Amino acid sequence: VLSIQVKCYHEIITIGYRVYHSYDLPWFRSLSWYFLLCVNYFFYGETVADYFATFVQRREQLQFLIRYHRFISFALYLTGFCMFVLSLVKKHYRLQFYMFAWTHVTLLITVTQSHLVIQNLFEGMIWFLVPISSVICNDITAYIFGFFFGRTPLIKLSPKKTWEGFIGGFFSTVVFGFIFSYFLAQHQYFVCPVEYNSETNRFVTECEPSELFQMKKYSLPPLLQAVLGWETVNMYPFQMHSIALSTFASLIGPFGGFFASGFKRAFKIKDFADTIPGHGGIMDRFDCQYLMATFVHVYITSFIRGPNPSKLLKQLLILQPEQQLSVYKTLKSHLVEKGILQPSLRG
């Protein structure tokens, strides 16, 4: 993910250099990469603090970095900000601010959304593989349907895209996502959240699968019963969520590609780069993927993710003994008030 992010960033920044003829701006090439380093330091530090709390607790040299992580990140950014102000020269003011804005928008598009990809990965590989495969499937099937049946133009930004390809890609992607989810949901490796085991010093993907990944029986609507001749069907609840993911990948995901097409037309370029012969740059392949990753993250936080006792426990273990005791007493009082514990119970 980091490698792809860096390459996409490089491709977009290079377009800015070329379009604005800004290769000779003082310090700016170095500052662009410095800002990338700062933002990545911030996001990856947040990930380390969130998922590796137990590991960090055992390393005194890391505790300082984690405790003051946001202050350090802000100080690094301020250093770059001050360097930019000091680099301003009279004959390049407007051009320098153009590129300053260009850099920050590029960071927003690439780094922020790459961080969301990593967050999705930690929720379980299935939240990464199904969305990314759905986008690929939609891209391929829309092309096939458009090639054989396309007659009606879809959008002026992409003259080769047709309604026939758009609709055919939608139905194909929904079916693909539904079937693909069925096979992935059977394996713990794909459905279990990725967690760090401090004792073995490695990631583990072993768990009791949640209800999303346990086979259930569903009653079919009367219309489908008449058509299929079945009254019930067994499937994983996640397959229902896969329909939502596939629908977004088919109906909204392509707008990421349309946005990229409009961007390239605005600056009169065919592709972001020539990294992949015949296909353009890495960004040309990932324009829809970033939008999809953002949707998946929002979808998980809105409809899937609930309180996580293991993360809460890790945070409690980091507290000082007196703080832990205070939390214990507060929790005990709360449980007594609700009648879960007897007032006479002592711990």
Secondary structure, 3 states (H helix, E strand, C coil): CHHHHHHHHHHHHHHHHHHCCCCCCCCHHHHHHHHHHHHHHHHHHHHHHHHCHHHHHCCHHHHHHHHCHHHHHHHHHHHHHHHHHHHCCHHHHHHHHHHHHHHHHHHHHHHHHHHHHHHHHHHCCHHHHHHHHHHHHHHHHHHHHHHHHCCCEEECCEEEEEHHHHHHHHHHHHHHHHHHHHHHCCCHHHHCCCEEECCCCEEECCCCCCHHHCCEEEECCHHHHHHHCCCEEEECHHHHHHHHHHHHHHHCCHHHHHHHHHHHHHCCCCCCCCCECCCECHHHHHHHHHHHHHHHHHHHHHHHCCCCHHHHHHHHHHCCHHHHHHHHHHHHHHHHHCCCCCCCCCC
